[in-house]
Amino acid sequence: MASKNNAYLCARKSRNTGAFEGGCTTIDDDGSPPEGCLFLTSFIKNKMYLDSAKKTELFEKFGKGTTDTGSAESQIALFTFRIAHLTEHMKQNRKDHSTERALTGLVGKRRSLLNYLKKRDISRYRAIVKALGLRK
């Protein structure tokens, strides 16, 4: 019997072809896989790497307050955190092309915000670049 923190990755065997089809990640009330599922593997649900507490901390440190989610500085800090996480993921999973594409998009969004900030207020730009350590 599994704990409530575990989920199962199951596959059902087709009655017609005998092949495995679909899959389910649900568990019954008693914590076991549903009837008819062949147990393949169990995995512990990951805690999200970027939860609301971490976002609030980033917004408080780099923005104007905890509710300042839209300023360029807070968005750049959020993108930088996500880029660092995805970069570590890419080091372990070199062939993950969807993550690579998402990472490229995030870098582009951050670059656009940095360009905007550089044109609008060079002192804010320099402060955020220094605080995040974006330049060597």
C-alpha positions in Angstrom: 0.0 0.0 0.0 1.3 3.4 -1.0 1.2 6.6 1.0 -0.9 9.6 -0.1 2.2 11.3 -1.4 2.9 8.7 -4.0 1.2 8.4 -7.3 1.4 5.6 -9.8 2.1 5.4 -13.4 0.1 2.5 -14.7 -0.8 1.0 -18.0 -3.9 -1.1 -18.8 -3.7 -4.1 -21.1 -6.1 -4.0 -24.0 -8.6 -6.8 -24.1 -8.6 -6.9 -27.9 -4.9 -6.6 -28.9 -3.2 -7.5 -25.6 -1.0 -4.4 -26.0 -0.6 -1.8 -23.3 -2.7 1.3 -23.9 -3.0 4.7 -22.2 -2.1 5.1 -18.7 -3.4 6.5 -15.4 -1.9 8.4 -12.6 -4.7 8.1 -10.2 -4.8 6.1 -6.9 -7.8 4.6 -5.1 -8.8 5.7 -1.7 -6.8 3.0 0.0 -3.6 4.2 -1.9 -3.4 1.4 -4.4 -3.5 1.6 -8.2 -6.9 1.2 -9.8 -8.3 -2.2 -10.7 -6.9 -3.5 -14.0 -3.7 -1.4 -13.9 -0.4 -3.1 -14.1 2.0 -1.4 -11.7 5.0 -0.1 -13.7 6.6 2.4 -11.3 5.8 4.8 -8.5 7.2 8.3 -8.1 7.0 10.9 -5.4 5.3 14.0 -6.5 7.8 16.8 -6.8 7.4 19.9 -4.9 7.4 22.8 -7.3 10.7 24.5 -7.6 9.0 27.9 -7.8 6.2 28.1 -5.3 4.3 31.2 -4.2 6.6 31.8 -1.2 9.7 31.9 -3.5 7.9 34.3 -5.9 7.0 36.6 -3.0 10.6 36.5 -1.8 11.9 37.5 -5.3 9.3 40.2 -5.7 10.1 41.6 -2.2 13.8 41.6 -2.8 13.9 43.0 -6.4 10.5 44.7 -6.8 8.9 47.6 -4.8 7.1 45.2 -2.5 5.6 41.7 -2.2 2.7 42.5 -4.5 4.8 44.2 -7.1 4.7 41.5 -9.8 4.7 43.6 -12.9 7.8 45.8 -12.6 10.6 45.1 -15.0 13.0 44.3 -12.1 10.8 41.7 -10.5 10.1 40.1 -13.9 13.8 40.0 -14.7 14.5 38.4 -11.3 11.8 35.8 -11.8 13.0 35.0 -15.3 16.6 34.7 -14.0 15.5 32.2 -11.3 13.6 30.1 -13.9 16.6 30.3 -16.3 18.9 29.0 -13.6 16.6 26.1 -12.9 16.2 25.1 -16.5 19.9 25.4 -17.1 20.5 22.8 -14.4 17.9 20.6 -15.9 19.5 20.9 -19.3 22.9 19.8 -17.9 21.4 16.5 -16.9 19.0 16.1 -19.9 20.8 17.2 -23.0 18.3 15.9 -25.4 15.3 17.6 -23.9 14.4 19.9 -26.9 11.2 21.2 -25.5 12.9 22.5 -22.4 15.7 23.9 -24.5 13.1 25.9 -26.6 11.4 27.2 -23.4 14.8 28.2 -22.0 15.6 30.1 -25.2 12.3 31.9 -25.0 12.9 32.9 -21.4 16.3 34.2 -22.2 14.8 36.3 -25.0 12.0 37.7 -22.8 14.6 38.6 -20.2 16.8 40.3 -22.8 13.8 42.3 -24.1 13.0 43.5 -20.6 16.6 44.4 -20.0 16.7 46.4 -23.2 13.5 48.2 -22.2 15.0 49.0 -18.8 18.2 50.2 -20.4 16.4 52.6 -22.6 14.0 53.9 -19.9 16.3 54.2 -16.9 20.0 53.2 -17.1 20.5 53.4 -13.3 17.8 50.8 -12.7 19.3 48.7 -15.4 22.7 48.8 -13.9 21.3 48.1 -10.4 19.4 44.9 -11.5 22.3 43.6 -13.6 24.7 44.0 -10.6 22.2 42.5 -8.1 21.6 39.5 -10.2 25.2 39.1 -11.4 24.2 38.9 -15.1 27.5 40.4 -16.4 31.0 39.1 -15.8 
